[in-house]
Amino acid sequence: MADALLQPEPFVDSARAAEFLSIRPRHLLELARAEVLPGYPIGRGKRRVWRFRLSELAASIAGGVNSRPAVPGGRKAQRKR
């Protein structure tokens, strides 16, 4: 049981992460590239592979990781201060 606590959370691909959020993988990648959702690009070329942690995505949606609106240009983004 102690071994389970020491293992880091695995990364998942965009298909699994998008399924978790009930959105299309393409939309997930767009949000990750725009830094609206947390993701980890692997590689340096034009065609990077992205990986995600489900706990970070859940926290982001709940407002725990990223306080920006989930939709770029949403109501919060348009407010003037």
Backbone as CSV, one residue per row, in Angstrom:
resi,resn,N_x,N_y,N_z,CA_x,CA_y,CA_z,C_x,C_y,C_z
1,MET,0.814,-1.184,0.000,0.000,0.000,0.000,0.867,1.261,0.000
2,ALA,1.980,1.246,0.698,2.879,2.392,0.729,3.482,2.647,-0.646
3,ASP,3.664,1.592,-1.454,4.201,1.776,-2.803,3.263,2.602,-3.673
4,ALA,1.965,2.447,-3.487,0.991,3.196,-4.277,1.076,4.692,-3.976
5,LEU,1.431,5.050,-2.757,1.547,6.453,-2.394,2.807,7.095,-2.963
6,LEU,3.822,6.302,-3.238,5.084,6.823,-3.738,5.112,6.962,-5.254
7,GLN,4.213,6.302,-5.956,4.217,6.354,-7.406,3.588,7.668,-7.881
8,PRO,4.253,8.347,-8.815,3.674,9.586,-9.333,2.471,9.281,-10.220
9,GLU,1.605,10.257,-10.337,0.437,10.097,-11.202,0.908,9.950,-12.650
10,PRO,0.377,9.001,-13.388,0.805,8.826,-14.776,0.275,9.937,-15.675
11,PHE,0.981,10.200,-16.733,0.529,11.122,-17.763,-0.383,10.366,-18.717
12,VAL,-1.330,11.079,-19.309,-2.215,10.484,-20.299,-2.124,11.291,-21.587
13,ASP,-2.523,10.662,-22.690,-2.484,11.355,-23.977,-3.707,12.265,-24.126
14,SER,-3.740,13.005,-25.206,-4.818,13.972,-25.398,-6.174,13.303,-25.573
15,ALA,-6.211,12.115,-26.160,-7.486,11.417,-26.335,-8.104,11.074,-24.985
16,ARG,-7.306,10.529,-24.074,-7.804,10.158,-22.745,-8.174,11.400,-21.937
17,ALA,-7.348,12.438,-22.003,-7.624,13.669,-21.264,-8.895,14.345,-21.786
18,ALA,-9.080,14.352,-23.095,-10.284,14.949,-23.681,-11.523,14.156,-23.286
19,GLU,-11.405,12.840,-23.255,-12.520,12.002,-22.816,-12.895,12.327,-21.373
20,PHE,-11.895,12.521,-20.535,-12.112,12.868,-19.128,-12.899,14.167,-18.997
21,LEU,-12.604,15.139,-19.876,-13.269,16.438,-19.827,-14.514,16.501,-20.712
22,SER,-14.787,15.454,-21.443,-15.922,15.405,-22.373,-15.848,16.494,-23.439
23,ILE,-14.639,16.671,-23.983,-14.436,17.581,-25.107,-13.652,16.842,-26.183
24,ARG,-13.524,17.441,-27.328,-12.764,16.828,-28.422,-11.265,16.998,-28.180
25,PRO,-10.469,16.006,-28.575,-9.014,16.115,-28.389,-8.425,17.367,-29.046
26,ARG,-8.938,17.747,-30.192,-8.430,18.938,-30.881,-8.645,20.195,-30.031
27,HIS,-9.814,20.290,-29.419,-10.118,21.446,-28.579,-9.224,21.456,-27.337
28,LEU,-9.000,20.300,-26.762,-8.098,20.195,-25.612,-6.704,20.701,-25.969
29,LEU,-6.203,20.286,-27.130,-4.869,20.725,-27.552,-4.828,22.234,-27.786
30,GLU,-5.876,22.784,-28.343,-5.930,24.238,-28.547,-5.891,24.967,-27.207
31,LEU,-6.638,24.474,-26.231,-6.649,25.101,-24.908,-5.304,24.952,-24.202
32,ALA,-4.650,23.823,-24.386,-3.329,23.622,-23.775,-2.296,24.546,-24.416
33,ARG,-2.341,24.659,-25.738,-1.399,25.561,-26.429,-1.613,27.008,-26.021
34,ALA,-2.849,27.387,-25.750,-3.167,28.750,-25.325,-2.924,28.946,-23.829
35,GLU,-2.452,27.911,-23.148,-2.169,27.922,-21.712,-3.417,28.174,-20.871
36,VAL,-4.567,27.737,-21.379,-5.805,27.811,-20.617,-5.923,26.577,-19.738
37,LEU,-5.469,25.424,-20.245,-5.444,24.178,-19.487,-3.998,23.721,-19.339
38,PRO,-3.676,23.071,-18.225,-2.298,22.612,-18.026,-1.983,21.394,-18.884
39,GLY,-0.838,21.436,-19.541,-0.380,20.322,-20.351,1.126,20.386,-20.499
40,TYR,1.704,19.287,-20.956,3.158,19.180,-21.063,3.539,18.779,-22.480
41,PRO,4.093,19.722,-23.257,4.541,19.350,-24.599,5.858,18.588,-24.521
42,ILE,5.966,17.565,-25.326,7.193,16.768,-25.380,7.763,16.932,-26.773
43,GLY,9.022,17.329,-26.836,9.691,17.534,-28.112,9.859,19.011,-28.409
44,ARG,10.677,19.287,-29.397,10.975,20.674,-29.751,10.483,21.050,-31.133
45,GLY,10.114,20.097,-31.916,9.702,20.367,-33.288,8.316,20.969,-33.386
46,LYS,7.881,21.133,-34.612,6.572,21.710,-34.861,5.453,20.772,-34.410
47,ARG,5.670,19.475,-34.491,4.651,18.483,-34.124,4.994,17.877,-32.774
48,ARG,4.701,18.593,-31.719,4.954,18.108,-30.363,3.888,17.118,-29.943
49,VAL,4.262,16.267,-29.020,3.321,15.346,-28.386,2.957,15.960,-27.042
50,TRP,1.677,15.984,-26.720,1.229,16.568,-25.463,0.783,15.473,-24.511
51,ARG,1.092,15.657,-23.239,0.653,14.752,-22.188,0.024,15.575,-21.067
52,PHE,-0.887,14.939,-20.349,-1.691,15.627,-19.343,-1.800,14.783,-18.089
53,ARG,-2.031,15.448,-16.960,-2.360,14.762,-15.708,-3.818,15.070,-15.402
54,LEU,-4.598,14.030,-15.195,-6.029,14.203,-14.985,-6.325,15.043,-13.746
55,SER,-5.529,14.882,-12.689,-5.772,15.655,-11.470,-5.563,17.152,-11.719
56,GLU,-4.582,17.512,-12.547,-4.342,18.921,-12.846,-5.457,19.499,-13.708
57,LEU,-5.962,18.699,-14.638,-7.083,19.157,-15.457,-8.315,19.389,-14.587
58,ALA,-8.589,18.459,-13.673,-9.743,18.603,-12.781,-9.590,19.839,-11.902
59,ALA,-8.406,20.059,-11.369,-8.166,21.228,-10.523,-8.288,22.521,-11.332
60,SER,-7.843,22.487,-12.565,-7.932,23.662,-13.424,-9.384,24.034,-13.696
61,ILE,-10.195,23.034,-13.972,-11.615,23.278,-14.227,-12.291,23.810,-12.962
62,ALA,-11.881,23.303,-11.817,-12.448,23.742,-10.542,-11.875,25.084,-10.095
63,GLY,-10.868,25.591,-10.803,-10.284,26.880,-10.468,-9.056,26.787,-9.592
64,GLY,-8.533,25.580,-9.373,-7.397,25.420,-8.491,-6.048,25.663,-9.120
65,VAL,-5.921,25.541,-10.445,-4.617,25.688,-11.086,-4.541,26.958,-11.900
66,ASN,-5.573,27.263,-12.638,-5.542,28.378,-13.558,-6.842,29.151,-13.403
67,SER,-6.763,30.422,-13.064,-7.967,31.189,-12.798,-8.539,31.867,-14.029
68,ARG,-7.887,31.697,-15.186,-8.414,32.293,-16.404,-9.689,31.574,-16.836
69,PRO,-10.564,32.232,-17.588,-11.784,31.569,-18.041,-11.465,30.416,-18.966
70,ALA,-12.308,29.405,-18.983,-12.081,28.235,-19.813,-12.198,28.553,-21.291
71,VAL,-12.906,29.617,-21.632,-13.071,29.991,-23.030,-12.366,31.320,-23.251
72,PRO,-11.314,31.339,-24.109,-10.654,32.611,-24.376,-11.669,33.624,-24.911
73,GLY,-11.630,34.831,-24.395,-12.579,35.846,-24.811,-13.906,35.767,-24.080
74,GLY,-13.961,34.921,-23.047,-15.188,34.783,-22.259,-15.481,36.044,-21.466
75,ARG,-16.561,36.036,-20.707,-16.984,37.234,-19.980,-15.917,37.768,-19.041
76,LYS,-15.227,36.896,-18.336,-14.200,37.367,-17.415,-13.066,38.052,-18.162
77,ALA,-12.710,37.533,-19.330,-11.599,38.101,-20.091,-11.950,39.469,-20.649
78,GLN,-13.254,39.774,-20.852,-13.654,41.029,-21.458,-13.885,42.132,-20.437
79,ARG,-13.905,41.824,-19.173,-14.137,42.841,-18.151,-13.009,43.848,-18.124
80,LYS,-13.368,45.099,-17.970,-12.364,46.144,-17.810,-12.139,46.377,-16.330
81,ARG,-10.928,46.633,-15.974,-10.591,46.858,-14.560,-10.381,48.298,-14.294
